[in-house]
């Protein structure tokens, strides 16, 4: 399970992110504890208000828990993991919020703690959180028999497909996935052994090597989006400098964008727009099926929730009737019947809670499997579209190179013809002079 955490402020923004039902297919507020408020927005606003009594600005600790894509992870595993994290980071007994998100057939969790110790009115210091989370994450992979990511075995093999929220939004602006962009740039890096070959490989894939605003190495795509190569390739600046040389020798981002603008002929724009429209039309059928599936799944979950609440209410009422009142109740306490009944009620309540949670888990796992099957079709379609897009850019890049070479050959040909004409004029002039001389 990949664990990513950070200290942050902005309670309202965090709440809106956790409750975002547009970016996620299913949002389940699992727990709001330790706060006076019983909703996410109210709880995080409460944490912000409490932080006003301190000098702490990053008053929350936000954590995401991402299990392996192909594994079914129970709620109990998530809870046990959160307990381990709390002990490791010193967040035990702190108010927290837990929200589950589902998207594209996978489920992950978000937990947010208040860092403010209400008794001492000071923020809890979290030392070396990244290292501690990595230790817990590695332990989880080993304990559950999950395939250990290469990055845990060898840091140099850290997964190049990890991406931030900003990278996700950047890719979404141009209708792509951040995983595909990183994979593409990684492939360009691996197949090249020099700056020239890397630039050629980037150009074939629709990028231009440039110098970033902070004098870092970046790639600029045909849409004008900028990608940090140290982040995308997982390479440090020194490693990039060995192959690419000094950044001073690279064009600036603005120069690269100007170059792209000049290279973007009407042909590329027209073909790109046609391909985008074609991809959009191809996706309509699957998108319709996805929306129908999401609506159906939400409806079934609502029905189960209503059924369980009604059943719980009826069972709770039945348990209450077992506790006799008045004189009979007083006698039950004296002869011990009350305590036996109360213990039996508590046992039944626990069992009913476990039963309800099991029913919910079975339904969610069933729906996740259905959604994963549909997502496999999306992945196949997306792979096909990425190949078509790559071929378009490669063909247009080759066409640009061909037109450039053709223009160069044409200029050279004209130059040679001009030289021949000049030589011919000179020779004829000499003949005329010689002829006149002979006369």
Buried (B, 14 or more C-beta within 10 A) or exposed (E): BBBBBEBBBBBEEBBEBBBEEEEBBBBBBBEBEBBEBEBBBBBBBBBBEBBEEBEBEBBBBBBBBBBBEEEEBEBEBBBEBBEBBBEBBBBEEBBBBBBBBBBBBBBBBBBBBBBBBEEEEBBBEBEEBEEBBBBBBBEBBEEEEBEEBEBBEEEEEEEBBBBEEEBEEBBEEEEBBBBBBBBBBBEBBEEBEEBEEBBBBBBBBBBBBBBBEEEBBBBBBBBBBBBBBBBBBBBEBEEBEEBBEEBEEBBBBEBBBEBBEEBBEEEBEEBBEEBBEEBEEBBEEBEEEBEEBBEEBBEEBEEBEEEBEEEBEEBEEEBEEBEBEEEEEEEBEEEEBBEEBBEEBEEBBEEBEEEBBEEBBEBBBEBBEBBBEBBEEBBEBBEEBBEBBBEBBBEBBEEBEEEEEEEEEEEEEEEEEEEEEEEEEEEEEEEEEEEEEEE
